[in-house]
Amino acid sequence: MDYVLKGAYLTLIRSSKSTNVHSLPSINLMKNSASEVFCIDHSTAYQHAFGYIRQLAIHLRNSMKVKTKEGYKQVYNWQFVHCIDFWSIVLARACDSRTQVKNGDTASDLKPLIYPLVQVCLGAIKLISTSRSYPFHLHIVRSLLHLTKHTDIYIPLSPHLVPILTSILAPSSRSKSSTLRPLDLEVQIRAPQQYIRTRVYHEGVLEESAYLLTEWLTSPMVQGSISFPEIVVPVVVLLRKALKAARSGSSGSSSGKDQGTVKVLLERIEESAKWIKQRRRSVTFAPGQLEEVVSWEKDLRDLIEDSPLGKYLKVQKKLREKRRKLVEKAREGEDEILDDD
């Protein structure tokens, strides 16, 4: 079994050195297939997972110490991104909250590895905070989002998504128009130089960040928490401040589309906070009565899709899927389009 696990992981690493629209589906298939193998025997998988996650932590530590272009490349590469995503998939599958209930609330042997993996992820996001690195940040956030949704473990992702939104809305962030095609963020970890400070790049990053923030806010550990109105206070304050600055700033700082996207999201967040406050009025138990709190939150989670944010996310998912199909059609007919020109 040890040889199988080691072979599967090393093959995945070798195959993920470079990623494009053609190789990504195969890499995702490998990650999903290998994660099933790692979840056959959790105790055996733990030894391998511990060692490989430790390797990721060492790469991160070396990058933080050296602080050079070559040092940063130890972290800012496709292999690191796919390894983070792979371990997120493994731990999400092994420590799934619904599976744990079926097993009589018996925790997986792999559960202690969630904390170190999350720390490595958050450290990698903080390593470089430039706008050119936003695609890398979004990849890591997606992996953590998958992990938190399956394990019901709270991971604070808003501190890493809200700054992206506010930086794009900031009056100092002047976007220039361009004829470049929208950047496919799924196959990028670093924005090409020609995209920096362009409107098409800012719009794409803001749209993706807003979507991921919406997904995080509607996750069971956030939207399904009795303290949701308090959790979103920093998010609401920062987004309000950014919108106010964008309106009063000089023209060209951010497009009306960007401001509109953030404004609609902010309105849905505030409506969801009011929605939960309304439900809290009927509460008769004290904060110290944890069993009652857990029971109340369990009922709340069944209604998340009916909340203002839940309905908003449903609409965004449909639009996202429609846009993805158009991109795939355009990609398939790319040669024909070029011939027509």
Backbone hydrogen bonds, N-H to C=O, Kabsch-Sander energy under -0.5 kcal/mol:
donor,donor_aa,acceptor,acceptor_aa,energy
5,L,1,M,-2.4
6,K,2,D,-2.4
7,G,3,Y,-2.4
8,A,4,V,-2.4
9,Y,5,L,-2.1
10,L,6,K,-2.5
11,T,7,G,-2.1
12,L,8,A,-1.8
13,I,9,Y,-2.3
14,R,10,L,-2.3
15,S,11,T,-2.0
16,S,12,L,-1.1
16,S,13,I,-0.6
17,K,14,R,-0.8
24,L,20,N,-2.2
27,I,23,S,-2.2
28,N,24,L,-2.6
29,L,25,P,-2.0
30,M,26,S,-2.2
31,K,27,I,-2.4
32,N,28,N,-2.4
33,S,29,L,-2.5
34,A,30,M,-2.9
35,S,31,K,-2.0
36,E,32,N,-1.2
37,V,33,S,-1.4
38,F,34,A,-2.2
39,C,35,S,-1.1
40,I,37,V,-1.4
45,A,41,D,-2.4
46,Y,42,H,-1.8
47,Q,43,S,-0.8
48,H,44,T,-1.0
49,A,45,A,-3.1
50,F,46,Y,-3.0
51,G,47,Q,-1.5
52,Y,48,H,-2.5
53,I,49,A,-2.6
54,R,50,F,-1.9
55,Q,51,G,-1.6
56,L,52,Y,-1.6
57,A,53,I,-2.0
58,I,54,R,-2.2
59,H,55,Q,-2.3
60,L,56,L,-2.1
61,R,57,A,-2.6
62,N,58,I,-2.6
63,S,59,H,-2.0
64,M,60,L,-2.2
65,K,61,R,-1.8
66,V,62,N,-2.6
67,K,63,S,-2.0
72,Y,68,T,-2.6
73,K,69,K,-1.1
74,Q,71,G,-1.3
75,V,72,Y,-1.5
76,Y,72,Y,-3.1
77,N,75,V,-2.2
81,V,77,N,-1.8
82,H,78,W,-2.7
83,C,79,Q,-2.2
84,I,80,F,-2.3
85,D,81,V,-2.2
86,F,82,H,-2.7
87,W,83,C,-2.5
88,S,84,I,-1.8
89,I,85,D,-2.2
90,V,86,F,-2.5
91,L,87,W,-2.5
92,A,88,S,-2.1
93,R,89,I,-2.2
94,A,90,V,-2.8
95,C,91,L,-2.4
96,D,93,R,-0.7
97,S,150,H,-2.8
100,Q,96,D,-2.2
101,V,97,S,-1.6
102,K,98,R,-1.7
103,N,99,T,-1.6
104,G,101,V,-1.5
105,D,100,Q,-2.3
106,T,100,Q,-0.7
107,A,105,D,-0.7
111,K,108,S,-1.3
113,L,110,L,-1.9
114,I,111,K,-2.0
117,L,113,L,-1.8
118,V,114,I,-2.5
119,Q,115,Y,-2.3
120,V,116,P,-2.1
121,C,117,L,-2.3
122,L,118,V,-2.7
123,G,119,Q,-2.1
124,A,120,V,-2.2
125,I,121,C,-1.9
126,K,122,L,-1.7
127,L,123,G,-0.8
128,I,124,A,-0.6
133,S,130,T,-1.5
134,Y,131,S,-1.2
136,F,133,S,-0.6
136,F,189,I,-0.9
137,H,133,S,-2.0
138,L,134,Y,-2.5
139,H,135,P,-1.7
140,I,136,F,-1.9
141,V,137,H,-2.4
142,R,138,L,-2.2
143,S,139,H,-1.7
144,L,140,I,-2.2
145,L,141,V,-2.5
146,H,142,R,-2.1
147,L,143,S,-1.7
148,T,144,L,-2.7
149,K,145,L,-2.0
150,H,146,H,-1.2
151,T,147,L,-2.2
152,D,148,T,-1.4
157,L,155,I,-1.0
160,H,157,L,-1.8
161,L,157,L,-0.7
161,L,158,S,-1.0
162,V,158,S,-2.7
164,I,161,L,-0.5
165,L,161,L,-1.6
166,T,162,V,-2.7
167,S,163,P,-2.2
168,I,164,I,-1.6
169,L,165,L,-1.7
170,A,166,T,-1.2
173,S,170,A,-1.9
174,R,172,S,-1.4
175,S,173,S,-0.5
175,S,252,G,-1.9
176,K,197,R,-2.5
185,L,183,L,-1.1
187,V,184,D,-1.4
188,Q,185,L,-1.0
191,A,132,R,-2.3
195,Y,192,P,-1.9
196,I,192,P,-0.6
196,I,193,Q,-1.1
198,T,195,Y,-2.0
199,R,176,K,-2.4
202,H,198,T,-2.3
203,E,199,R,-2.7
204,G,200,V,-1.6
205,V,201,Y,-2.6
206,L,202,H,-2.6
207,E,203,E,-2.4
208,E,204,G,-2.0
209,S,205,V,-2.7
210,A,206,L,-2.6
211,Y,207,E,-1.9
212,L,208,E,-2.5
213,L,209,S,-2.4
214,T,210,A,-2.0
215,E,211,Y,-2.4
216,W,212,L,-2.4
217,L,213,L,-2.5
218,T,214,T,-1.6
219,S,216,W,-1.3
222,V,219,S,-1.7
223,Q,219,S,-1.7
224,G,219,S,-1.0
225,S,222,V,-1.5
228,F,225,S,-1.6
230,E,227,S,-0.9
231,I,227,S,-2.2
232,V,228,F,-2.0
233,V,230,E,-0.9
236,V,232,V,-2.8
237,V,233,V,-2.6
238,L,234,P,-2.3
239,L,235,V,-2.3
240,R,236,V,-2.4
241,K,237,V,-2.2
242,A,238,L,-2.2
243,L,239,L,-2.4
244,K,240,R,-2.4
245,A,241,K,-2.2
246,A,242,A,-2.2
247,R,243,L,-2.1
248,S,244,K,-2.0
249,G,245,A,-1.4
253,S,250,S,-1.2
259,Q,255,S,-2.0
260,G,256,G,-2.3
261,T,257,K,-2.4
262,V,258,D,-2.1
263,K,259,Q,-2.5
264,V,260,G,-2.4
265,L,261,T,-1.9
266,L,262,V,-2.7
267,E,263,K,-2.2
268,R,264,V,-2.1
269,I,265,L,-2.2
270,E,266,L,-2.3
271,E,267,E,-2.3
272,S,268,R,-2.3
273,A,269,I,-2.1
274,K,270,E,-2.0
275,W,271,E,-2.2
276,I,272,S,-2.0
277,K,273,A,-2.2
278,Q,274,K,-2.4
279,R,275,W,-1.2
280,R,276,I,-2.0
281,R,277,K,-0.9
281,R,278,Q,-0.5
282,S,279,R,-1.0
283,V,280,R,-1.7
289,Q,286,A,-1.8
290,L,288,G,-1.8
293,V,289,Q,-1.9
294,V,290,L,-2.8
295,S,291,E,-2.0
296,W,292,E,-2.4
297,E,293,V,-2.5
298,K,294,V,-2.1
299,D,295,S,-1.7
300,L,296,W,-1.9
301,R,297,E,-2.2
302,D,298,K,-0.8
303,L,300,L,-1.8
304,I,301,R,-0.8
306,D,303,L,-1.6
307,S,304,I,-1.6
311,K,307,S,-2.5
312,Y,308,P,-1.9
313,L,309,L,-2.6
314,K,310,G,-1.7
315,V,311,K,-1.8
316,Q,312,Y,-2.2
317,K,313,L,-2.4
318,K,314,K,-1.5
319,L,315,V,-2.1
320,R,316,Q,-2.5
321,E,317,K,-2.3
322,K,318,K,-2.1
323,R,319,L,-2.4
324,R,320,R,-2.3
325,K,321,E,-2.0
326,L,322,K,-1.7
327,V,323,R,-2.2
328,E,324,R,-2.3
329,K,325,K,-2.2
330,A,326,L,-2.4
331,R,327,V,-2.3
332,E,328,E,-2.3
333,G,329,K,-2.0
334,E,331,R,-1.1
337,I,333,G,-2.4
338,L,334,E,-2.3
339,D,335,D,-2.0
340,D,336,E,-2.0
341,D,337,I,-1.7
